[in-house]
Amino acid sequence: MVIKDITVTRGKDHVTLSATCKLRKIGWDDIYITLEGSKHHEYIYEDASPFAAALLLPSMKQGEDLIIKGSISDQLYAGMYDIMKVVLDWNIGLKPIKIIADAVAQDTQRKNIHTASTFSGGVDSFYTYLKHKKDTKKSDRIDTFILVKGFDVDLRNTELWDLTFKNVQAIAKKEGIELLTVETNARVVMEPIMPRGDYSHGGCLAGVGLALRNGIQKLYIPATFSVEQQVPWGSHMDVDPHWGTERLTFVHDGTEATRLDKIVLEVSKSPVALEHLRVCYMNEKGQYNCGDCDKCVRTMIHFYIAGALEKVDTFPHEIDLRRVAAGPRDVHGDGKYIPLGEKHNLEGLQERNMDPELQEALKESMVVIANMRTGFTGKMKLQAAKLVQEAVYIDFAYTSSRLYKPMSKVFGRKF
């Protein structure tokens, strides 16, 4: 893969860092990172580092050296080789590659004085913010949220983005936090190579931070999993710190707590979180949290265990036991669905001697999960998913996604 033509374009109400990238055999793609608003244009650092971070794992997936026609941070260059060692041990089909840059250089920015966190309004990001709100050291306290359009809120889902932006904007205003709004097409461009972004989103998140490193000195990446739950994932405790440069530190934050712990210890006690929490990626019928997808149901049970379900303004206040017992609807094509939420919810209920009927529903769900990939039917489903992924890539590489785009609308690929 090739990165070239690093460009900064400044408009009245935005500034865009872009690069022309060779991801496929035929044609080039422009990847951009746009900081919205008329302020903070000076936050953009003009080099190839953000795009190098975003393309590292996709290059390894394709087994192609990453050629950078420009300059990247010296520390990041070394860190990317450290990341390569980590992810090769995951055995997810990645290959070792060379990173060939025209130049490596020490960061030269002077104004990186802010401490930021990526913030979607979900459990992980709220936990990281609330935890560090108590820190006595100023450089550890979060003074800036970074909300990204193009990650968990896809560029194609404008309805959910509008809801999310207004909500996070309200949170930031109440808490006195600066809000930086960023849009990028990095995940959309790379989705056919690494579908769903499970492994590539970490590099894309790092790319956003690297693009803004003229203004931030530390970036928290809220953890998805606790230490004991670590699995191959794009944002990972053994990966994120290596995205740093001479002036920007990345912190993978929150691995000391499970998702249930985060809600019990912090999120359920925060009035602003109870009023504004968003976890849903389906947005069915325009609802902020649909209350019916796997993630919503799991989170509702977390709050029920914490004794706070009726206090959450953004969720239904009753749990459908039949829906729980039916098991998950969204199973990743790689067959590595991990029932972390169900397991901890069941343990949480058992420890507190709560709701035997809900416990039985969760046990039924876990049986469904265990049987999901076994036997002839399970193997056929897995093979079909792999064929679909291959077809999506071929469509992207040779027809500019002429089939993928309309199909994504039909099947609701909005997340």
ABEGO torsion letter per residue (X at the ends): XBBBGBBBBBBAABBBBBBBBBABABEBBBBBBBBBEABGAAABBBBAAAAAAAAAAAAAAAGBBBBBBEBBBAAAAAAAAAAAAAAAAAGAGBBBBBBBBABBBBBABAABABBBBBBAGBAAAAAAAAAAAABABAAABBABBBBBBGBABBAABAAAAAAAAAAAAAAAAAAGBBBBBBBBAAAAAAAAABBGGAAAAAAAAAAAAAAAAAABABBBBBBABBAAABBBBABBAAAAAAABBAABBBBBBGAABBAAAAAAAAAAABAAAAAABBABAAGBGGBABAGABAAAAAAAAAAAAAGAAAABAABBABBBAAAAAAEBABBBAAGABBBAAAAAAAAAAAAAGBGAAAAAAAAAAAAAAAAAABEAAAAAAAAAAAAAAAAAAAAAAAAGGAAAAAAAAAAGBAX
